[in-house]
Amino acid sequence: MASGSALIFDEEMSRYKLLWKDPVCEIEVPERVTVSYEALKTHGVTQRCKQLPVRQATEQEILLAHSEEYLEAVKQTPKMSVEELMAFSKQYSDVYFHQNIYHCAKLAVGATLQLVDSVVKREVRNGMALVRPPGHHSQRSAANGFCVFNNVAIAALHAKKNYNLNRVLIVDWDIHHGQGVQYCFEEDPSVLYFSWHRYENQTFWPNLPESDYTSVGKGKGCGFNINLPWNKVGLTNSDYLAAFFHVLLPIAYEFDPELVLVSAGFDSAIGDPEGEMCAIPEIFAHLTQLLMPLAAGKMCVVLEGGYNLTSLAQSVCQTVQSLIGDPAPRLSGLTAACESALESIQNVRNAQSSYWSCFKHLEAHLGTSTKRPRMDENSGAKEAEKPAPETNTKKTTQEIVWPEPLIRTSPDVRTVVAPPPGVAVSLPEGCQHLGEVSQSATKEVQSFRDKHIQDVTDQNILQPLGNIISVLDQMMNKEVRNGCIVVSDLSVSIHCACERALMGLAERVLVVFIGDGNIPVKTNDGKVFLVQICAEETEEECGNRLSLCLREGESFTAGFMQAVLSLILPLAYEFNPCLVLGVVRDSGAKTHLTPVWGHLTSLLQGLAGGQTLTLLQGYDKDLLEVTVSALSGAPVPPLGPLGAPKPADVQMMEKQRQRLQKRWSLVQEC
């Protein structure tokens, strides 16, 4: 089993710079990579990564995505004078050349391929390549937008050719559209390309009509190109999360990638002069965390843009720390996505509804048009006039200040496990058995019994309560991050866990309960939110409760994941718990449940600083193993390509969403 994260960087890639005056290109500076690497060193991250050597890409590898004529032209640049380099650069859009850029571009491609090789071969679990020049604008026969060779496109083609991969997901969160990646794969159904980008109704660079949501791919590639255009600046964490919950993750899970490549442009972070957005660097910790359960954890992050050196370095650190398993920082103040973002999200979902089962239910509401009227600031639903496209000129923006991210620390022990007495369980790296319960925990159990359950004397019920109290106390003392306990009585165990947590560890507890029957959890004071996924109808919804009745059968997995992505995760992020309590009732038939429970547990790790306590009723070897894997950060098994959820399940979820969005705004899809 692969473990650890790779980091690839070579200072040689900083050894080229702009040699003449150019207001467009002057923001692309060598310090972009050196400052990022120094920040990783300062935070002690480099020492915790496996640092791989950098190699130059071969010409054959570059030719996977580029023409021979273009490669031959770039090969001549090391011998050019400054004047010749200026003339050569003017053949292309918004790019500059230097005598050392060909060498650095080969290193950038080579570093990316080194990372892909190590991840796909399972030498490491995941990793990041800090490379320069970036790549996602580069096209088959043209440099473009600071990009010489298309690093990520070459990586995807390399993975397909050398490892026989059939499904590669490319996630491009750079603030500019990676049109070079789109052109490379727009007819290829084996590569799913998702890009969000500043667009502003085609007035923002690269000013292309094919950057809009209507470009869904061509031929066999229809549906495998997803453009999410941002039509206003100032977008926040809530907008980015809404895009993941309601567009990217549902499609990605249905696609079931074998490898995830991220074109990681951090010009989409706060303070960047190109993006002019307001999403803080911590959001990239969460975006990374949300992608990590896909492809059995095989994820390669490759640097693209980012021109505010402070937010760039912070965002790189947030990303790599999630890759190595540090708990993601909590996000407060999440609200509804803005009207413009919701409009774009709806337009994308509508445009993709004929290609993806997760959006099939939208087709009945579309009529003959898939387009939602564009909104402008002053005219309500009036179609906005499109100004003439402008060039990518330097912006003058007011200096923005934001708090420096808090230090992310991980306890020495990530996960403690308390199986039933006498059961031997092998544990992954970073886990350990709970061990003996302390005398103080035993006294607390007695106190809880005397106060709440005087008539209970069964030690099979009482003994796990000591484990629960011990784990929660260790979480509060930052000795462990999370835990998994096998219990016999769920009602008593949940009551004990919630009461103990609210005494000091947590102001708010999210309870995610899988199983039938009523659990006596008090939710009307706002401190606890109960989510239940069951097969039988439950009591009427009230307070902080959500019950989702999903019938077993072929479509259970698709329905379960749609509920997780469209309802449970948005609710959970907005509720912002201090502890996640995950509970599975013994149903006697968990074969269908075990895989999706593993993914749900992984996705919830982004909440509450990773503080999760799972309670499993009865001993089920497979369920216990997948739970511990998810808690420990180890990969969970892929679900396989998902089909369509049952129409009845979709209708039930839509009814719940309509009810919930009156109070919980992140569940809004449009």
Stockholm file with secondary structure:
# STOCKHOLM 1.0

chainA/1-670         MASGSALIFDEEMSRYKLLWKDPVCEIEVPERVTVSYEALKTHGVTQRCKQLPVRQATEQEILLAHSEEYLEAVKQTPKMSVEELMAFSKQYSDVYFHQNIYHCAKLAVGATLQLVDSVVKREVRNGMALVRPPGHHSQRSAANGFCVFNNVAIAALHAKKNYNLNRVLIVDWDIHHGQGVQYCFEEDPSVLYFSWHRYENQTFWPNLPESDYTSVGKGKGCGFNINLPWNKVGLTNSDYLAAFFHVLLPIAYEFDPELVLVSAGFDSAIGDPEGEMCAIPEIFAHLTQLLMPLAAGKMCVVLEGGYNLTSLAQSVCQTVQSLIGDPAPRLSGLTAACESALESIQNVRNAQSSYWSCFKHLEAHLGTSTKRPRMDENSGAKEAEKPAPETNTKKTTQEIVWPEPLIRTSPDVRTVVAPPPGVAVSLPEGCQHLGEVSQSATKEVQSFRDKHIQDVTDQNILQPLGNIISVLDQMMNKEVRNGCIVVSDLSVSIHCACERALMGLAERVLVVFIGDGNIPVKTNDGKVFLVQICAEETEEECGNRLSLCLREGESFTAGFMQAVLSLILPLAYEFNPCLVLGVVRDSGAKTHLTPVWGHLTSLLQGLAGGQTLTLLQGYDKDLLEVTVSALSGAPVPPLGPLGAPKPADVQMMEKQRQRLQKRWSLVQEC
#=GR chainA/1-670 SS CCCSEEEECCGGGGCCCCCSCCTTGGGCCTHHHHHHHHHHHHTTCGGGSEECCCCCCCHHHHTTTSCHHHHHHHHTGGGCCHHHHHHHHTTSBSCCCCTTHHHHHHHHHHHHHHHHHHHHTTSSSEEEECCSSCCTTCBTTBCBTTBSSCHHHHHHHHHHHHHCCSCEEEEECSSSCCHHHHHHHTTCTTEEEEEEEECTTTTSTTCCGGGSTTCCCSGGGTTSEEEEEECSSCCCHHHHHHHIIIIIHHHHHHHCCSEEEEEECGGGSBTCTTTCBCCCTTHHHHHHHHHTTGGGGCEEEEECCCCCHHHHHHHHHHHHHHHTTCCCCCCCCCCCCCHHHHHHHHHHHHHHTTTCGGGGGGGGGTTTCCCCCCCCSSSTTSCCCCCCCCCCCCCCCCCCCCCCCCCCCCCSEEEEEECSTTCCCCCCTTEEECCSCCHHHHHHHHHHHHHHCTTCCCHHHHHHHHHHHHHHHHHHTTSEEEEEEEESCHHHHHHHHHHHIIIIICSCEEEEEESSSCCCCCCTTSSEEEEEEESSCCSCCCSSEEEEECCCSTTHHHHHHHHIIIIIHHHHHHHCCSEEEEEECCCSCCTTHHHHHHHHHHHGGGSGGGCEEEEEESCCHHHHHHHHHHHHTCCCCCCCSCCCCCHHHHHHHHHHHHHHTTTCGGGCCC
#=GC SS_cons         CCCSEEEECCGGGGCCCCCSCCTTGGGCCTHHHHHHHHHHHHTTCGGGSEECCCCCCCHHHHTTTSCHHHHHHHHTGGGCCHHHHHHHHTTSBSCCCCTTHHHHHHHHHHHHHHHHHHHHTTSSSEEEECCSSCCTTCBTTBCBTTBSSCHHHHHHHHHHHHHCCSCEEEEECSSSCCHHHHHHHTTCTTEEEEEEEECTTTTSTTCCGGGSTTCCCSGGGTTSEEEEEECSSCCCHHHHHHHIIIIIHHHHHHHCCSEEEEEECGGGSBTCTTTCBCCCTTHHHHHHHHHTTGGGGCEEEEECCCCCHHHHHHHHHHHHHHHTTCCCCCCCCCCCCCHHHHHHHHHHHHHHTTTCGGGGGGGGGTTTCCCCCCCCSSSTTSCCCCCCCCCCCCCCCCCCCCCCCCCCCCCSEEEEEECSTTCCCCCCTTEEECCSCCHHHHHHHHHHHHHHCTTCCCHHHHHHHHHHHHHHHHHHTTSEEEEEEEESCHHHHHHHHHHHIIIIICSCEEEEEESSSCCCCCCTTSSEEEEEEESSCCSCCCSSEEEEECCCSTTHHHHHHHHIIIIIHHHHHHHCCSEEEEEECCCSCCTTHHHHHHHHHHHGGGSGGGCEEEEEESCCHHHHHHHHHHHHTCCCCCCCSCCCCCHHHHHHHHHHHHHHTTTCGGGCCC
//
